[in-house]
Amino acid sequence: MPIPPLNLILYVEDEPDIQAIARLALVAVGGFTVEVCSSGTEAIRVAPTVAPDLILLDVMMPDMDGIRTLKALREIPSLQATPIIFMTAKVQTHEVTQYRQLGALDVISKPFDPMMLATTVRTIWEQHHG
């Protein structure tokens, strides 16, 4: 079975500088279309309308953290099977285990290498579908 194309990524990140770097890396280097949300609440509102192929989700955000956001996204029928990758500085072994138990495909640690971000995302996508 061929690997489905990865085109549209919803990126949820509250820090404007990180948003800008990641968006540039994903668009310019990876060739992806990227929709950015600045909060979990915004992601829950926007995600069903953009129907992303993949969601990149920050863990540490004010008001609604990434874990609560993931759980809320999973309650939306059209997003229940949408792959989610966490991007976070919280990458101790027990934390990564928890994220995977919650249903995250994988975890990309911050700080990330902007030149490698798109390749890392694509590799996780291919491993998930391979």
Secondary structure in CASP SS format (residue, H / E / C, confidence):
PFRMAT SS
TARGET T0000
AUTHOR 0000-0000-0000
METHOD secondary structure of the structure
MODEL  1
M C 1.00
P C 1.00
I C 1.00
P C 1.00
P C 1.00
L C 1.00
N C 1.00
L E 1.00
I E 1.00
L E 1.00
Y E 1.00
V E 1.00
E C 1.00
D C 1.00
E C 1.00
P H 1.00
D H 1.00
I H 1.00
Q H 1.00
A H 1.00
I H 1.00
A H 1.00
R H 1.00
L H 1.00
A H 1.00
L H 1.00
V H 1.00
A H 1.00
V H 1.00
G C 1.00
G C 1.00
F C 1.00
T E 1.00
V E 1.00
E E 1.00
V E 1.00
C E 1.00
S C 1.00
S C 1.00
G H 1.00
T H 1.00
E H 1.00
A H 1.00
I H 1.00
R H 1.00
V H 1.00
A H 1.00
P H 1.00
T H 1.00
V H 1.00
A C 1.00
P C 1.00
D C 1.00
L E 1.00
I E 1.00
L E 1.00
L E 1.00
D E 1.00
V C 1.00
M C 1.00
M C 1.00
P C 1.00
D C 1.00
M C 1.00
D C 1.00
G H 1.00
I H 1.00
R H 1.00
T H 1.00
L H 1.00
K H 1.00
A H 1.00
L H 1.00
R H 1.00
E C 1.00
I C 1.00
P H 1.00
S H 1.00
L H 1.00
Q C 1.00
A C 1.00
T C 1.00
P C 1.00
I E 1.00
I E 1.00
F E 1.00
M E 1.00
T E 1.00
A C 1.00
K C 1.00
V C 1.00
Q C 1.00
T H 1.00
H H 1.00
E H 1.00
V H 1.00
T H 1.00
Q H 1.00
Y H 1.00
R H 1.00
Q H 1.00
L C 1.00
G C 1.00
A C 1.00
L C 1.00
D E 1.00
V E 1.00
I E 1.00
S E 1.00
K C 1.00
P C 1.00
F C 1.00
D C 1.00
P H 1.00
M H 1.00
M H 1.00
L H 1.00
A H 1.00
T H 1.00
T H 1.00
V H 1.00
R H 1.00
T H 1.00
I H 1.00
W H 1.00
E H 1.00
Q H 1.00
H H 1.00
H H 1.00
G C 1.00
END
